[in-house]
Amino acid sequence: MSEQLTLYLHKASPYSEKIELALAEANAPHKACQIDLLNKPEWFADKVNSVGKVPVVTYGGPNVDPDDPSPLSVKIAESNVILEFLADVYPESGLLPKDPVLRAKVRFFVNAVTKHIEEPCTAFVQGREPYDNALNGIEFIQRLLEEGRDFAVGDHYTIADACISPLLARLKIVTETDLGKFPVGMGYKLGEELKGHKYAKFMKYVQRILERPSLKQTHDKEFVIAFFKIIYTERVQ
Amino acid sequence: MSEQLTLYLYKNSPYCEKIELALAEANVPYKAYQIDIWNKPEWFATNVNPVSGKVPVVTYGGPNVDPDDPSPLSAKVAESNVILEFLADVYPDSGLLPKDPVLRAKVRFFVNAATKHLEEPCYAFVQWREPYDNALKGIEFIQGLLEEDGDFAVGDHYTIADASISPLLARLKIVIETDIGKFPVGMGYKLGEELKGPKYAKFMKYVQRILERPSLKKTHDEESAIAFFKTIFTERAQ
């Protein structure tokens, strides 16, 4: 691939992390530029993403420094849209299978992750609801997983694995450190529940996915913990 | 394409309508089978969609059986936006998705935006969980993605972007013309008046063009949709 690709990201953002993981697993050469979300450079909204969010990818155009983006490059936002884009520009990466039915399984998984994991887990950590919906979501995802398989779908790392991994890494942090807006102890309690037989298949998948070198290289656990400590200062009673 | 394709649908569901539109625009032969979602046949959840029991679902491949006798050999694909992508994959020359990765990303961004910025606030308004302000903001966001005077959401061909937003636009039209919904009486008309302003002209031009397409006229049963709305929106907020 001779086109330049630059990823604008934030190290605490699970959405940015999805893209970092996909790029790492696809072995795709790229430039990375960290954006301080609490202190965004002006050129970011002007020249890269008018909505001001990360992740964003620029593709093509001249090979410039990330902090001097060219109007000639294409700008692509929205993490799940970027994942599909990477699968399109790196068709041999395996990020999406070639078979339409397997591709549909991958996309169903991605859709399920957003609906059944992302939303309820975020709502729990932000203290808006108890973890019941998160547990239901975990059961839903678990039913989609095959026993003893390394990956969410098929026998290769796909955008399905990329999209769920950052959430699983943060779920691990929450259950190990109890950091969040929920009442004190609820994070530990969720962790205890997840140790039960009921969630064994899911937890085996979690363990395997968190052991992958791409995740170990990409996921900055200390940074995310420090970030959680800053944003989750108040606790719901 | 020699593989059989069967769509299980509920006629008043906008999610099912997305698929009907895409199939019509792609000129794909298929079998359609109506499921009464208030009285689902047992075989539907067991043999067609064991994961969620919902429509739309597509079965693909396997022997050419009657829809009410689905084969375990067919692939089952659920979730409307997943089905749209699946159709673009199995009918690659239909134009449902462009071939160029950057244009494909534009189409997907539009589909994502239609769900996040339009679908959610519009349904929230009609169900009176919130006023129409977010719906209007969403309309502006979508409008920002449209090209001036383009017939289609992205590029110069009908794509899954158009299919994904059309059923919603057809129902928006019903709401502003009939005022049917849970919101206080008159709010639907009021939204309609706002949308007549120059601020939303580009959006409304796109709406008009998309609602004039033969595929939509054949697929969308406005009378049935209105009757359905009347049965579900009986209470009005004050």
Interface residues (C-beta under 8 A of the other chain):
Chain A: Y59 G60 V74 I76 A77 E78 N80 V81 I82 E84 F85 D88 V89 P100 V101 R103 A104 R107 F108 N111 R143 L144
Chain B: V51 Y60 G61 A75 V77 A78 E79 N81 V82 I83 E85 F86 D89 V90 P101 V102 R104 A105 R108 F109 N112
